[in-house]
């Protein structure tokens, strides 16, 4: 019994002394209010869990094709990306490429499937996707869990819901992608809307969800949090109650 108690104490000490994972959130689009929703999500995550969060935003002027501070990726354990059709300076894009080439993990949301005008292959190569536009904006998307993925830890606490966001056309995905959620709009075949992939050994989680109203859905927020834990290969530690 003393040996077991000692082992438990050592594990607790290691957890207490471990560095917090450093997560860099990158908000670079205007259409879905990512510069408001992503920082709010990061702030909520930081209050509940022992994580260090860094928020990088595209400037207020939409014409400015820049995301200052991307050198923060050099010390990041995880990046969370929500960017749309940017032509980043090569020096800035190089920071993202270098991060991913090192086999580091990524969680990517919605318009990140068409994030970079000067890296069009990003969707297929990194995310494992195949973005080809979307269905009408007035068609609400019914989100359902893949039957054979219901017991996967990535879907803990995640249930189906209706999203206000248009359904992205992504079929067929790259063969290595594993689908967890599908979306359906009336009159059209279902589409994958959440899947995992791998790039250079790093874990990649992508979902085409990310409409502002999705951030009010507990299932969506749980999905993103689960994706973060999966990508990091470890559960997040709860902060101590004060």
C-alpha positions in Angstrom: 0.0 0.0 0.0 2.9 2.4 0.8 4.4 1.7 -2.6 1.1 2.5 -4.4 0.7 5.7 -2.3 4.2 6.8 -3.2 3.6 6.2 -6.9 0.4 8.2 -6.8 2.2 11.0 -5.0 4.9 11.0 -7.6 2.4 11.2 -10.4 0.6 14.1 -8.7 3.9 15.9 -8.2 4.8 15.5 -11.9 1.3 16.8 -13.0 1.6 19.7 -10.6 5.1 20.6 -11.9 4.4 20.1 -15.6 4.4 23.1 -17.8 1.0 24.2 -19.2 0.5 23.4 -22.9 0.9 26.6 -24.9 -1.8 27.0 -27.4 -1.7 29.7 -30.1 -5.1 30.8 -31.5 -4.9 32.4 -34.9 -8.0 34.4 -36.0 -7.7 35.7 -39.6 -11.2 36.0 -41.2 -14.1 38.5 -41.0 -17.0 36.5 -42.4 -17.7 34.5 -39.3 -16.5 36.9 -36.6 -13.5 34.7 -35.7 -11.7 37.6 -34.1 -14.4 37.7 -31.5 -15.5 34.1 -31.1 -12.0 32.5 -31.1 -10.6 34.7 -28.3 -13.7 34.2 -26.3 -13.4 30.4 -26.6 -9.7 30.6 -25.7 -10.5 32.7 -22.6 -13.1 30.2 -21.5 -10.7 27.4 -22.0 -8.0 29.2 -20.0 -10.4 29.8 -17.1 -11.4 26.1 -16.9 -8.1 24.4 -17.7 -4.4 24.8 -17.0 -3.3 26.1 -20.4 -1.3 29.1 -21.7 -3.2 30.8 -24.5 -1.8 33.2 -27.1 -4.2 35.1 -29.3 -3.1 36.4 -32.7 -5.5 38.4 -34.8 -5.6 39.8 -38.3 -5.6 43.7 -38.2 -8.9 45.6 -38.2 -8.3 46.6 -41.8 -9.4 43.7 -43.9 -7.1 44.8 -46.7 -4.0 44.1 -44.6 -2.8 40.6 -45.5 -0.9 40.0 -42.3 -1.2 38.3 -38.9 1.4 39.9 -36.6 3.1 37.7 -34.0 3.3 34.3 -35.8 6.8 33.8 -34.4 4.8 32.7 -31.3 4.4 29.3 -33.1 8.1 28.6 -32.5 7.2 27.9 -28.8 3.7 26.5 -29.3 2.5 23.0 -28.4 -0.6 23.5 -30.5 -2.1 25.9 -33.0 -5.8 26.6 -33.5 -6.5 28.1 -36.9 -9.5 30.1 -38.2 -8.3 31.9 -41.3 -9.9 32.7 -44.7 -8.3 33.4 -48.1 -5.3 35.3 -47.0 -2.2 36.0 -49.0 0.3 36.1 -46.2 3.8 37.6 -46.6 6.2 34.7 -47.3 8.0 35.4 -44.0 4.7 34.9 -42.1 3.6 31.9 -44.1 7.0 30.4 -43.5 6.4 30.4 -39.7 3.2 28.3 -40.3 5.0 26.0 -42.7 7.9 25.5 -40.3 5.6 24.7 -37.4 3.7 22.1 -39.4 6.8 20.6 -41.0 8.1 19.9 -37.5 5.2 17.5 -37.0 3.4 19.8 -34.5 -0.4 19.4 -34.1 -3.2 21.6 -35.5 -6.9 22.2 -34.9 -8.5 24.0 -37.8 -12.0 25.5 -38.1 -14.4 26.2 -40.9 -12.7 28.6 -43.5 -9.3 27.2 -42.7 -10.0 24.8 -45.6 -9.4 27.8 -47.8 -7.0 29.7 -45.5 -4.2 30.7 -47.8 -4.2 32.0 -51.3 -0.5 31.4 -51.5 -0.7 27.8 -50.2 -3.7 26.4 -52.0 -2.6 22.8 -51.3 -2.9 23.3 -47.6 -6.5 21.9 -47.5 -5.6 18.6 -49.1 -2.1 18.1 -47.9 -2.4 19.2 -44.2 -6.1 19.0 -43.4 -6.9 16.0 -45.6 -9.9 17.9 -47.1 -11.3 18.6 -50.5 -13.2 22.0 -50.2 -15.3 22.8 -53.2 -17.6 25.6 -52.1 -20.8 25.3 -50.0 -24.5 24.9 -50.2 -26.9 27.9 -49.8 -26.5 30.1 -46.7 -30.3 29.8 -46.0 -30.0 26.0 -45.5 -29.5 25.0 -41.9 -27.1 22.1 -41.4 -28.2 19.1 -39.3 -25.1 17.7 -37.6 -25.0 14.0 -36.7 -22.4 11.7 -35.2 -21.1 8.9 -37.4 -22.5 5.6 -36.0 -19.2 3.8 -36.0 -17.5 6.7 -34.1 -20.0 7.3 -31.3 -17.8 5.7 -28.6 -14.6 7.5 -29.7 -13.2 9.7 -27.0 -13.0 12.5 -29.6 -16.8 12.6 -29.3 -17.2 12.5 -25.5 -20.1 14.9 -24.6 -20.8 15.7 -28.3 -24.4 15.3 -29.6 -26.1 16.2 -32.8 -27.4 19.7 -33.3 -28.5 22.1 -36.0 -26.0 24.6 -37.2 -26.8 28.0 -38.7 -23.7 27.7 -40.9 -23.9 26.6 -44.6 -22.8 23.1 -45.3 -19.3 22.8 -46.9 -18.8 20.5 -49.9 -15.8 18.3 -49.0 -16.5 14.9 -50.6 -14.4 13.0 -51.2 -11.8 13.5 -48.5 -8.2 12.3 -48.8 -8.1 8.6 -48.1 -6.2 8.9 -44.8 -8.9 11.1 -43.2 -11.2 9.6 -40.6 -14.7 11.1 -40.3 -16.5 11.7 -37.0 -19.4 14.0 -37.8 -21.5 14.5 -40.9 -23.8 17.3 -42.0 -27.0 17.2 -44.0 -29.1 19.9 -45.7 -32.4 19.3 -47.4 -32.2 18.0 -51.0 -28.5 17.2 -51.0 -26.3 14.3 -50.0 -24.5 14.4 -46.6 -21.0 15.8 -46.3 -18.2 15.1 -43.8 -17.9 18.0 -41.3 -15.4 16.8 -38.7 -12.4 14.5 -39.3 -8.8 13.8 -38.3 -5.7 13.6 -40.5 -2.0 13.5 -40.1 0.7 15.7 -41.5 4.4 15.0 -41.0 3.6 12.9 -38.0 1.5 15.7 -36.4 -2.1 15.2 -35.5 -4.6 17.3 -37.4 -8.2 17.9 -36.4 -10.5 19.9 -38.7 -14.2 20.8 -38.6 -16.1 22.9 -41.1 -18.3 24.1 -38.2 -17.5 27.5 -36.8 -20.5 29.8 -37.5 -20.8 32.3 -34.6 -23.9 30.5 -33.3 -21.9 27.2 -33.2 -19.9 28.8 -30.4 -23.1 29.0 -28.3 -23.6 25.2 -28.7 -22.0 23.1 -25.9 -21.6 20.2 -28.3 -19.5 22.3 -30.6 -17.3 23.7 -27.9 -16.8 20.2 -26.4 -15.9 19.0 -29.9 -13.2 21.6 -30.3 -11.9 21.0 -26.8 -11.8 17.2 -27.5 -10.0 18.0 -30.7 -7.4 20.0 -28.8 -6.8 17.1 -26.3 -6.6 14.6 -29.1 -4.1 16.7 -31.0 -2.0 17.3 -27.9 -2.2 13.5 -27.1 -3.1 14.3 -23.5 -6.0 15.5 -21.5 -6.2 19.1 -20.3 -5.8 19.5 -16.5 -8.6 21.3 -14.7 -7.6 24.5 -12.9 -7.8 24.5 -9.1 -11.0 25.9 -7.7 -10.4 29.1 -5.8 
